[in-house]
Amino acid sequence: MPVDGKRVVIWLSRHKPLKAQLDFIVNKLGSVTLRIVRARAPNAEYVYENYVREYIEKGYKVVLIPVLPLSMIARLTELSRKYGFEMWWANTELLHNDKSENCPEYNPDTDAMVPGVDIDGKPIYRHYRFRKFQRIKKIELVLEDV
């Protein structure tokens, strides 16, 4: 239980949150401390030790929103169960690929244009739209014999 209702959202991404994402957080959680971390992280334990632990020790309810490799998110999800913090996933939809950043459908409050290359090595921009956050409960790898 947070001390005096203290909450912190740790945004761990190379990109700043969109207005729609910030609005979602405030509508869902109310008043929060937002910590934006744009640094690289070598592993999940580093993320916990350097960004999460201090807030848990101070009695904050912690929500971590990581944009990291899936293997790190899986390990962070295990750590979240052990140490009592939440993990959220930014659910986005790929609308289409564009040849330039100037898409007429682009909305700066909800959308991100992510540069990349197509199969032929030509530059493209992937046009994503934020839909909602979802709580990450478990990352699971399901295998079968071939």
C-alpha positions as CSV (number, residue, x, y, z in Angstrom):
1,M,0.0,0.0,0.0
2,P,1.5,3.4,-0.9
3,V,2.4,5.8,1.8
4,D,0.0,8.8,1.7
5,G,-1.2,7.7,-1.7
6,K,2.2,8.3,-3.3
7,R,2.5,6.9,-6.9
8,V,5.3,7.0,-9.4
9,V,5.2,6.1,-13.1
10,I,8.6,5.3,-14.5
11,W,8.6,5.8,-18.3
12,L,11.6,3.9,-19.7
13,S,12.0,4.6,-23.4
14,R,14.1,6.5,-25.9
15,H,10.9,8.4,-26.8
16,K,8.9,10.8,-24.6
17,P,5.3,9.8,-23.8
18,L,2.6,11.1,-26.1
19,K,-0.1,13.5,-24.8
20,A,-2.7,10.7,-25.0
21,Q,-0.5,8.4,-22.9
22,L,0.0,11.1,-20.2
23,D,-3.8,11.7,-20.2
24,F,-4.4,8.0,-19.8
25,I,-2.1,7.8,-16.9
26,V,-3.6,10.8,-15.1
27,N,-7.2,9.6,-15.8
28,K,-6.3,6.1,-14.4
29,L,-4.1,7.0,-11.5
30,G,-4.8,10.6,-10.6
31,S,-1.9,12.6,-9.3
32,V,1.4,10.8,-9.9
33,T,5.1,11.5,-10.0
34,L,6.4,10.9,-13.5
35,R,10.0,9.9,-14.0
36,I,11.1,9.8,-17.6
37,V,14.3,7.6,-18.1
38,R,15.8,7.8,-21.5
39,A,19.0,5.9,-20.7
40,R,20.0,2.5,-21.9
41,A,19.7,-0.4,-19.5
42,P,22.0,-3.5,-19.8
43,N,19.5,-5.9,-18.0
44,A,16.4,-6.1,-15.9
45,E,18.2,-6.1,-12.6
46,Y,19.9,-2.8,-13.5
47,V,16.5,-1.3,-14.2
48,Y,15.1,-2.5,-10.9
49,E,18.2,-1.4,-8.9
50,N,18.6,2.0,-10.5
51,Y,15.1,3.2,-11.3
52,V,12.5,1.2,-9.3
53,R,13.9,0.1,-5.9
54,E,14.3,3.6,-4.4
55,Y,10.6,4.3,-4.9
56,I,9.5,1.0,-3.5
57,E,11.7,1.6,-0.4
58,K,10.1,5.0,0.1
59,G,6.6,3.5,0.0
60,Y,5.5,4.5,-3.5
61,K,3.2,2.5,-5.6
62,V,5.3,2.0,-8.7
63,V,4.2,1.5,-12.3
64,L,7.0,0.8,-14.8
65,I,6.3,1.4,-18.5
66,P,9.3,-0.1,-20.4
67,V,10.1,0.0,-24.0
68,L,12.7,-2.7,-24.0
69,P,13.5,-6.0,-25.6
70,L,10.9,-8.6,-24.8
71,S,13.4,-10.8,-22.9
72,M,14.1,-7.9,-20.5
73,I,10.4,-7.2,-20.1
74,A,9.9,-10.9,-19.2
75,R,12.5,-10.7,-16.5
76,L,11.1,-7.4,-15.2
77,T,7.7,-9.0,-15.0
78,E,9.2,-11.7,-12.7
79,L,10.9,-9.0,-10.6
80,S,7.6,-7.1,-10.4
81,R,5.9,-10.0,-8.8
82,K,8.8,-10.4,-6.3
83,Y,9.0,-6.7,-5.4
84,G,5.4,-5.5,-5.8
85,F,5.4,-3.1,-8.7
86,E,3.2,-3.0,-11.8
87,M,4.3,-3.3,-15.4
88,W,2.3,-1.6,-18.2
89,W,2.4,-2.2,-21.9
90,A,1.7,0.6,-24.3
91,N,-0.8,-1.0,-26.8
92,T,-0.3,0.6,-30.2
93,E,-1.7,-0.2,-33.6
94,L,0.4,0.0,-36.8
95,L,-1.8,2.0,-39.1
96,H,0.5,1.8,-42.2
97,N,4.0,2.4,-43.5
98,D,4.7,5.8,-45.1
99,K,7.5,7.1,-47.4
100,S,7.8,10.3,-45.4
101,E,7.0,11.6,-41.9
102,N,4.3,13.9,-43.4
103,C,1.2,11.7,-43.2
104,P,-2.1,13.6,-43.4
105,E,-3.6,11.1,-40.8
106,Y,-0.9,11.9,-38.3
107,N,-2.1,13.1,-34.9
108,P,0.7,14.3,-32.6
109,D,-1.3,13.6,-29.5
110,T,-1.8,9.9,-30.3
111,D,0.7,8.9,-33.0
112,A,4.3,8.1,-33.5
113,M,6.2,7.9,-36.7
114,V,9.0,5.4,-36.3
115,P,11.8,5.5,-38.9
116,G,12.9,2.2,-40.4
117,V,13.7,0.5,-43.7
118,D,11.6,-1.7,-45.9
119,I,12.5,-5.1,-47.3
120,D,14.5,-3.4,-50.1
121,G,16.4,-1.2,-47.7
122,K,14.5,1.9,-48.6
123,P,13.6,4.4,-45.8
124,I,10.0,4.2,-44.4
125,Y,8.1,5.5,-41.4
126,R,5.9,3.1,-39.5
127,H,2.8,5.0,-38.4
128,Y,1.6,3.8,-35.0
129,R,-1.4,5.0,-32.9
130,F,-1.6,4.6,-29.2
131,R,-4.7,2.8,-28.1
132,K,-4.4,2.1,-24.3
133,F,-2.1,0.7,-21.6
134,Q,-2.5,-2.8,-20.4
135,R,-1.0,-4.4,-17.3
136,I,1.7,-7.0,-18.1
137,K,1.0,-10.1,-16.0
138,K,3.2,-12.7,-17.6
139,I,5.4,-13.2,-20.6
140,E,5.3,-16.9,-21.7
141,L,7.1,-18.8,-24.4
142,V,5.0,-21.8,-25.6
143,L,6.9,-24.5,-27.6
144,E,6.1,-27.6,-29.4
145,D,8.2,-30.3,-31.1
146,V,8.8,-29.9,-34.9
